[in-house]
Structure formats: C-alpha cells, structure tokens
C-alpha cells in the first residue's frame, strides 16, 4: 500500500535551503504560540480571583524596560529572518552561466517545452541530473504557475511577459509538474512530468530523438521569411537598429528612457514596435501581433541573442 508522504522528496539543490527556512519559521511560530498560551494559562491561574498573588504596580525600573525589551527582541528576530529569507531567495534568482536553457510556453491546459536544439515536448521535460536548467517561460493565454514540489520551485507565468526560474536536479526519476494557479475549467488536468536522467542516458535519449533543427536555426529562418533581414542587415534600404552583440546592453529610447536589451524588450518590439521605439530610429516597423505565436517569438529571440558583430545584422 502506498504511504502518504508528509513532505515531497528532496530532489534539487534548492530543496535543502528551502526546507531549512520553512521548518525554522514553523519552529519559531510554535515556540511563540507555546510561550504566549503558556503564559496565559500561568497568569490565569496565578491571578485568579481570590489568589494571594500580589497585584501592586511594577517596580519603577520595570515599567518601561519590559516593554522595550520584548519589542526590541521581536524586532531583531524579525530582521534576522527577513535577512535570511531575503538573501536565500535573491541568491536563487540568477542561474549559473552554464545552465541549459529550456523554453516553456504555458497554455490552457498544457505545457509546451523546447530544448536548445529545437526538440519539443508536451507535458514532459527530459533533463540530465546534476546540471542546472534555466527555464524561460511565458503564457499564451492566462496566468499559470510552474511548480515542481520535489524541486521546491514555483514560478507564476504571465501572458505577454517572460519570467525565469531554474533548478538543478540531484536525483534521477520522474517528478510531477503542476499548475498551481487556477487557470480554467481543466486546471486540475494541467500536469506534467520532469524526467531526470543520468548524463549518459540523457545523451542517448537526445540522440534518439528526431532532429528538429536548432532553435537558433529556426529563428534565423523566421528572421528571413518575416522580412526582418530586409531592414536589419548591412546595406538594407531602411535605417534600422543594429542587433550585433546588443543583447544584455542598455538601449536609449525615443522617450528618454533606457531599457535593457533582453528577451522581454525583444518581445515588446515584435508585438508593439511603435509604442516606444529606440532613439534615433523612425517608428516604421510593423507589428507582428497575431501573425506569429510565442514559440516563434522564442525562436526569433534565440537568434537575435546569438548575433555577434561577425555573424549578425547591422544598420
């Protein structure tokens, strides 16, 4: 008979730290509850009606010191836990530079995953053990939430935006993936699996899959077929921005603002190019909203990210 587990498995590098913080907060909460209710019981008995306990005023030197003492102790305890939780959470925001990049598109009611080589999976993701995995995620319709309890990760996914999460599995096996944000009538059926394999088994599995063409190659083909190459290549008839080596840099806009040239800004430029164009360029680029889907936007982004001064477009 299957036993009910009180806690999910510890199957990622993030899990021990998350559990330590979780149980510490529970322990402190239990201690405070026991202390408060214990004192209530003691004082209720000691100062019951008719008891001989003294009821005079506190000594003058204790009238304010007690209140100041417990307030100060509570403040320092709060700051300690805030620092611990904040530093732990912020340390998990940036994945290692060597992380494998997986693109995830959530939609009612499925998970669409895409590997760096372009291989796609539905409601299942195969990854190697002991290797960090960076998830670049967006939603095609409503708010979803990518949650793998055994890895202690949970990230809300918003339509029209890119969000990121990462994990590094420490055990092989199959781990359940859930959507933990109510997203419609079939929300409970929006599940999947993360299959963690040994590195040799993962390499063999990857080789055995049909070759779909790498994501950068798909983006390059879209860049040409959608007409982007006509403006963003050297010698083009239109004065358009140069993408060479720009990913990650700061870009000045016509409004005077500055933005980071990242996945989110590329998406905004593709879907809403006239809202706030780059400084020095006319807002003549057409919108591709409704013409391409999120998977194609991810492919275009991967291609633009790969451009260098030797391989990419120019003004």
Residue pairs with C-beta under 8 A, 6 or more apart in sequence:
7 19
8 149
8 150
8 152
9 150
9 171
9 175
10 16
10 19
10 150
10 170
11 150
11 151
11 169
11 170
11 171
11 173
11 175
11 196
12 150
12 151
12 152
12 153
12 167
12 168
12 169
12 170
13 167
13 168
13 170
14 92
14 151
14 152
14 153
14 167
14 168
15 150
15 151
15 152
15 170
17 88
18 88
18 152
19 152
21 84
21 85
21 88
24 81
24 84
25 81
28 77
28 81
45 51
46 53
47 53
47 55
57 63
58 66
92 166
95 132
95 133
95 134
95 164
95 166
96 132
96 166
98 132
99 131
99 132
99 133
99 134
99 166
100 116
100 127
100 128
100 131
100 132
100 133
100 134
101 116
101 134
101 136
102 113
102 114
102 115
102 116
102 125
102 127
102 133
102 134
102 135
102 136
103 113
103 114
103 136
103 137
103 215
103 295
103 298
103 302
104 111
104 112
104 113
104 114
104 135
104 136
104 137
104 138
104 146
104 157
105 111
105 112
105 114
105 137
105 138
105 139
105 140
105 294
105 295
105 298
106 112
106 137
106 138
106 139
106 140
106 144
106 146
106 157
106 179
107 139
107 140
107 141
108 141
108 142
108 183
108 184
108 186
108 190
109 179
109 183
109 184
109 186
109 187
109 189
109 190
110 122
110 123
110 190
110 192
111 122
111 123
111 125
111 146
111 177
111 190
111 192
112 120
112 121
112 122
112 295
113 120
113 121
113 122
113 124
113 125
114 120
114 121
114 215
114 295
114 298
115 121
115 206
115 215
116 214
116 215
117 206
117 211
117 212
117 213
117 214
117 215
118 212
118 213
118 214
118 215
118 217
118 218
119 206
119 209
119 210
119 212
120 212
120 295
123 177
123 191
123 192
123 193
124 192
124 193
124 194
124 195
125 177
125 192
125 193
125 194
125 195
126 195
126 197
126 202
126 205
126 206
127 133
127 169
127 194
127 195
127 196
127 197
127 202
128 196
128 197
128 198
128 199
128 202
128 203
129 169
129 170
129 171
129 172
129 196
129 197
129 198
129 199
130 168
130 169
130 170
130 199
131 168
131 169
131 199
132 166
132 167
132 168
133 166
133 167
133 168
133 169
134 164
134 165
134 166
135 146
135 155
135 164
135 165
135 166
135 167
136 162
136 164
136 263
136 298
137 146
137 155
137 157
137 162
137 163
137 164
137 165
138 157
138 158
138 159
138 160
138 161
138 162
138 163
138 267
138 294
138 298
139 157
139 158
139 159
139 160
140 159
140 293
140 294
141 159
141 183
142 159
142 183
142 184
143 156
143 157
143 158
143 159
143 181
143 183
144 156
144 157
144 179
144 181
144 183
144 190
145 154
145 155
145 156
145 157
145 179
145 180
145 181
146 153
146 154
146 155
146 157
146 165
146 177
146 179
147 153
147 154
147 155
147 177
147 178
147 179
147 180
148 154
148 167
148 175
148 176
148 177
148 178
148 194
149 176
149 178
150 175
150 176
151 167
151 169
151 175
151 194
153 165
153 166
153 167
154 180
155 163
155 164
155 165
156 163
156 181
157 163
160 267
160 271
161 264
161 267
162 263
162 264
162 267
169 175
169 194
169 196
171 196
172 196
172 197
172 198
173 195
173 196
174 193
174 194
174 195
174 196
175 193
175 194
175 195
175 196
176 191
176 192
176 193
176 194
177 191
177 192
177 193
177 194
178 190
178 191
179 187
179 190
179 191
183 190
197 205
215 298
215 299
215 302
215 303
216 299
216 302
216 303
216 306
218 296
218 299
218 302
218 303
219 299
219 300
219 301
219 302
219 303
219 304
219 306
220 303
222 228
222 292
222 296
222 299
222 300
222 303
223 229
223 232
223 300
223 303
223 304
226 288
226 291
226 292
228 300
229 236
229 313
230 236
230 237
230 238
231 237
231 238
231 240
231 285
232 240
232 241
232 242
232 243
232 313
232 314
233 313
233 314
234 313
234 314
234 315
238 284
239 281
239 282
239 315
240 281
240 285
240 313
240 315
241 278
241 281
241 315
242 313
242 314
242 315
243 304
243 307
243 312
243 313
244 307
244 308
244 309
244 311
244 312
244 313
244 314
245 307
245 308
245 309
245 312
246 261
246 307
247 261
247 262
247 304
247 305
247 307
248 260
248 261
248 262
249 260
249 261
250 258
250 259
250 260
250 261
251 258
251 259
251 260
251 261
251 265
251 278
252 258
252 278
252 279
253 259
253 276
253 277
253 278
253 279
254 276
254 277
254 278
254 279
254 280
254 281
254 283
255 276
257 276
259 265
263 301
263 305
266 297
266 300
266 301
266 304
267 297
267 301
268 275
269 285
270 287
270 288
270 292
270 297
270 300
271 287
271 288
271 289
271 297
272 287
272 289
273 283
273 285
273 286
273 287
274 283
274 285
274 287
277 283
277 285
292 300
304 312
306 312
307 313
